[in-house]
Amino acid sequence: IPIAPVPDNIRALPYLEADEGVMIAQVEFRSAAATGGLRTGDIVLGINGKRVDETTIFAAVKQAPRNKAFSVWYLRNGGWHETWVKIEK
């Protein structure tokens, strides 16, 4: 999934930690992210209970189990959400 930095107006939210999260720049049709309900513009904050940022998100996804759903915490429209994503490979 292509990612982008979190916009400054979202970064300023009082409940986010410094440098926390990454913005999803694009979700491909039928991808694991799309199947999990993630959308372009969502801010991913955690994977499998661990908070992520631009330097740790790819390692977290790489460590996530294959063929088994794992949790993804994200912000959308100012609300905190959780979904389950399954990478089949």
Backbone as CSV, one residue per row, in Angstrom:
resi,resn,N_x,N_y,N_z,CA_x,CA_y,CA_z,C_x,C_y,C_z
1,ILE,0.847,-1.182,0.000,0.000,0.000,0.000,0.888,1.239,0.000
2,PRO,0.674,2.146,-0.909,1.402,3.414,-0.851,0.955,4.229,0.366
3,ILE,1.910,4.830,1.051,1.602,5.636,2.228,2.085,7.060,2.032
4,ALA,1.581,7.943,2.895,1.974,9.354,2.869,2.060,9.833,4.314
5,PRO,2.744,10.948,4.547,2.782,11.506,5.904,1.386,11.924,6.366
6,VAL,1.181,11.896,7.655,-0.077,12.343,8.236,-0.158,13.866,8.097
7,PRO,-1.275,14.393,7.575,-1.412,15.845,7.438,-1.307,16.547,8.797
8,ASP,-0.790,17.768,8.789,-0.563,18.525,10.020,-1.835,18.721,10.854
9,ASN,-2.977,18.933,10.193,-4.210,19.149,10.961,-4.621,17.896,11.738
10,ILE,-4.308,16.726,11.231,-4.595,15.482,11.959,-3.500,15.215,12.980
11,ARG,-2.272,15.502,12.609,-1.147,15.309,13.519,-1.332,16.119,14.800
12,ALA,-2.044,17.231,14.727,-2.251,18.112,15.880,-3.291,17.584,16.873
13,LEU,-3.998,16.512,16.545,-4.997,15.974,17.472,-4.329,15.604,18.786
14,PRO,-4.949,15.966,19.907,-4.292,15.778,21.208,-4.063,14.324,21.606
15,TYR,-4.779,13.388,21.042,-4.621,11.991,21.444,-3.630,11.208,20.584
16,LEU,-3.010,11.858,19.602,-1.966,11.187,18.824,-0.605,11.454,19.431
17,GLU,0.231,10.431,19.409,1.606,10.597,19.870,2.426,11.241,18.757
18,ALA,3.554,11.805,19.103,4.430,12.448,18.111,4.803,11.443,17.023
19,ASP,4.668,11.842,15.775,5.015,11.035,14.606,4.225,9.735,14.467
20,GLU,3.124,9.601,15.185,2.333,8.380,15.116,1.516,8.315,13.831
21,GLY,1.419,7.128,13.259,0.532,6.856,12.145,1.080,7.191,10.778
22,VAL,0.390,6.636,9.783,0.672,6.923,8.375,-0.651,7.005,7.637
23,MET,-0.691,7.852,6.628,-1.895,7.973,5.822,-1.814,7.019,4.639
24,ILE,-2.909,6.339,4.358,-2.965,5.471,3.186,-3.184,6.358,1.965
25,ALA,-2.239,6.318,1.035,-2.306,7.162,-0.157,-3.169,6.538,-1.248
26,GLN,-3.267,5.200,-1.260,-4.064,4.532,-2.278,-4.366,3.108,-1.828
27,VAL,-5.589,2.675,-2.041,-5.990,1.292,-1.762,-6.405,0.672,-3.088
28,GLU,-5.744,-0.402,-3.446,-6.053,-1.066,-4.703,-7.279,-1.965,-4.558
29,PHE,-8.091,-1.992,-5.594,-9.280,-2.823,-5.653,-8.912,-4.285,-5.394
30,ARG,-9.664,-4.939,-4.536,-9.494,-6.359,-4.192,-8.211,-6.653,-3.415
31,SER,-7.530,-5.651,-2.921,-6.338,-5.896,-2.098,-6.773,-6.311,-0.701
32,ALA,-5.829,-6.772,0.105,-6.129,-7.133,1.493,-6.666,-5.923,2.252
33,ALA,-6.116,-4.749,1.990,-6.578,-3.531,2.656,-8.019,-3.217,2.262
34,ALA,-8.336,-3.323,0.981,-9.698,-3.057,0.512,-10.676,-4.059,1.108
35,THR,-10.298,-5.318,1.129,-11.154,-6.351,1.703,-11.394,-6.092,3.187
36,GLY,-10.404,-5.524,3.873,-10.545,-5.181,5.285,-11.323,-3.893,5.519
37,GLY,-11.724,-3.205,4.449,-12.520,-1.994,4.575,-11.715,-0.712,4.673
38,LEU,-10.389,-0.792,4.522,-9.572,0.413,4.566,-9.762,1.216,3.287
39,ARG,-9.630,2.538,3.411,-9.831,3.440,2.273,-8.676,4.417,2.149
40,THR,-8.523,4.950,0.956,-7.558,6.023,0.736,-7.883,7.160,1.704
41,GLY,-6.863,7.674,2.379,-7.049,8.764,3.337,-7.160,8.313,4.780
42,ASP,-7.389,7.016,5.020,-7.399,6.514,6.397,-6.009,6.668,6.996
43,ILE,-5.958,6.910,8.302,-4.690,7.038,9.017,-4.485,5.766,9.841
44,VAL,-3.530,4.943,9.440,-3.244,3.708,10.170,-2.399,4.065,11.393
45,LEU,-2.878,3.644,12.565,-2.201,3.948,13.826,-1.542,2.737,14.452
46,GLY,-2.067,1.550,14.202,-1.501,0.362,14.829,-1.809,-0.896,14.058
47,ILE,-0.914,-1.857,14.198,-1.069,-3.168,13.580,-0.792,-4.214,14.648
48,ASN,-1.773,-5.092,14.831,-1.670,-6.164,15.827,-1.303,-5.640,17.213
49,GLY,-1.903,-4.525,17.591,-1.708,-3.978,18.929,-0.478,-3.110,19.112
50,LYS,0.310,-2.941,18.057,1.520,-2.110,18.141,1.326,-0.848,17.311
51,ARG,1.580,0.296,17.939,1.471,1.558,17.206,2.548,1.630,16.134
52,VAL,2.202,2.277,15.013,3.134,2.364,13.888,3.321,3.802,13.449
53,ASP,4.420,4.032,12.738,4.707,5.311,12.107,5.338,5.020,10.755
54,GLU,5.821,6.054,10.079,6.392,5.873,8.740,7.608,4.953,8.718
55,THR,8.304,4.825,9.831,9.510,3.993,9.857,9.239,2.556,10.292
56,THR,8.063,2.289,10.867,7.808,0.944,11.402,6.664,0.200,10.727
57,ILE,5.882,0.875,9.908,4.694,0.219,9.359,5.030,-0.974,8.471
58,PHE,6.044,-0.860,7.633,6.353,-1.956,6.723,6.865,-3.180,7.473
59,ALA,7.652,-2.969,8.521,8.108,-4.088,9.347,6.930,-4.752,10.052
60,ALA,5.982,-3.951,10.532,4.808,-4.495,11.217,3.964,-5.339,10.267
61,VAL,3.782,-4.867,9.043,3.016,-5.638,8.062,3.770,-6.907,7.695
62,LYS,5.066,-6.807,7.545,5.871,-7.980,7.200,5.799,-9.040,8.301
63,GLN,5.735,-8.616,9.565,5.670,-9.545,10.689,4.267,-10.101,10.933
64,ALA,3.264,-9.486,10.347,1.887,-9.950,10.532,1.737,-11.338,9.913
65,PRO,0.901,-12.164,10.510,0.742,-13.532,10.005,0.132,-13.566,8.610
66,ARG,0.492,-14.560,7.844,-0.089,-14.762,6.517,-1.221,-15.773,6.657
67,ASN,-2.243,-15.588,5.841,-3.412,-16.456,5.829,-4.155,-16.487,7.158
68,LYS,-3.977,-15.453,7.960,-4.671,-15.323,9.238,-4.923,-13.830,9.463
69,ALA,-6.124,-13.478,9.857,-6.468,-12.065,10.023,-5.707,-11.444,11.191
70,PHE,-5.309,-10.182,11.017,-4.667,-9.408,12.076,-5.352,-8.055,12.163
71,SER,-5.254,-7.422,13.330,-5.978,-6.170,13.553,-5.213,-4.965,13.019
72,VAL,-5.987,-4.001,12.545,-5.452,-2.716,12.090,-6.307,-1.633,12.733
73,TRP,-5.656,-0.743,13.490,-6.330,0.410,14.092,-6.122,1.585,13.157
74,TYR,-7.188,2.363,12.953,-7.071,3.499,12.040,-8.045,4.606,12.415
75,LEU,-7.729,5.802,11.927,-8.612,6.960,12.066,-9.309,7.207,10.738
76,ARG,-10.601,7.501,10.827,-11.354,7.939,9.653,-12.383,8.952,10.140
77,ASN,-12.391,10.107,9.519,-13.345,11.165,9.885,-13.306,11.473,11.382
78,GLY,-12.112,11.480,11.954,-11.929,11.839,13.356,-12.263,10.738,14.341
79,GLY,-12.709,9.579,13.855,-13.057,8.477,14.749,-12.052,7.343,14.677
80,TRP,-11.841,6.709,15.813,-10.904,5.590,15.928,-11.657,4.315,15.581
81,HIS,-11.096,3.487,14.675,-11.747,2.256,14.228,-10.762,1.098,14.261
82,GLU,-11.318,-0.108,14.209,-10.494,-1.305,14.103,-11.086,-2.188,13.022
83,THR,-10.229,-2.798,12.229,-10.657,-3.765,11.229,-9.696,-4.940,11.272
84,TRP,-10.034,-5.959,10.541,-9.188,-7.150,10.450,-8.798,-7.336,8.997
85,VAL,-7.512,-7.569,8.757,-6.968,-7.710,7.418,-6.289,-9.071,7.329
86,LYS,-6.443,-9.705,6.185,-5.825,-11.018,5.968,-5.005,-10.969,4.681
87,ILE,-3.716,-11.213,4.806,-2.832,-11.271,3.635,-2.665,-12.725,3.257
88,GLU,-3.089,-13.042,2.069,-3.031,-14.438,1.610,-1.827,-14.644,0.712
89,LYS,-0.752,-15.103,1.282,0.471,-15.410,0.520,1.432,-16.106,1.391
